[in-house]
Amino acid sequence: MIEFPNHSRSYDRTRHAVRFWGYDSAIEASFFIEEDALRRLQPEACHNESDFLNAFDLNRDVICAAAAKMYVRGSRGSYDLVAANFSKGS
C-alpha cells in the first residue's frame, strides 16, 4: 500500500506539473500532477508556480487518493495525474 508521509512537493517547469513522492515500504515512487489537473481542482487560482503549489497543498488529500488508485507496486518509477483523473467539482 502506498503512503504519502512526505509533504515535500516541487514545481517542475519542464513538465508543467507539481512533483510529489509516495512510499510503499522502502520503494519510492514519483508522481506528477499536471497543471490542467490542478486547474480542474482550483479553476480560479492557478496562474503561476506559486498558485500551482498552493492548489496542490489545498487539495493534497484528493490528489493523494487519486495517486493511490493509480499506483501499482513495481509497475513503474513515476506516475502522471491528468485532468481526467479528477471529475469536475471534486
N, C-alpha and C positions, 0 to 999 in steps of 0.2 A: 504494500500500500504506500502510495506516495504522500509525503507530507511537505508542508511549506513553512518550516520554522524560521527560516532566514528571511527577514523583511527587506533585505537589500534588493534594489532594483536599479536599473540604469537605462538611459535612453540611448538607443543605437541609431545614430544618424544615417548610416549606410543602409540599414534595413527599414528605417522609418517605423520603429517598434520599440516597445519597452521590454527589456530582458529581465527575467527573474529565474530563480532556481528552485527545484524541488528535490527531495531526497527520499530514496527507497533504501533503507538501511544505509550502506556505505556507497550506494550508487547515486551519483549526482546527474540530474537531467536539466538541461537548459530549456526555457520556454520563452517565446516571444509573442507578445500581443501587438498586432499591427495597429497603426493609427486609426484606420477605419473602424476597427472593433472598439477602440476607446471612444471614438466619436459616437458610436451607437449607444454606448453606455452613458456618456456625458455630452450630448449633442451641442449644448450651448457653451461648453467650457474647454474646447480643445483647439487651440490655435498655435501653440508653440511647445517647446520641450518641457518647460515647467508645467504647463497645463496638462500635458500627457502624463507626466509623473503624478500630478495631483489626482487626475482621473483614475489612474491605477490605484493609488492609495485609497481613494473613496470607494472603490469597487473591488478591493482585494478579495473579499470572500467569494463573490460571484466569479471572479476571474480564476481563482484557485480551484473552485469547484468544477469549472469548465475544463481546466487543465488536468485535473484528476481523472475526469471522464475520458479524456483523450489519451492519457498515459497508458503504455503497455510496457511492462518490465522487460528490459533488454532489447526493446524494439529499435530504438534509435537514440542518438545523443541529444537531439533538440526537437522541439515541437512548436508549431506555429498556430496561434489562435487568430482567427479572422472574424470579420463581422458576422458571418453566417453561424458562428458558434454561439451567438447571443441573439435571442429574439428581441424585437423592438419592445421597449417598455420593461426590460428585465430589471 
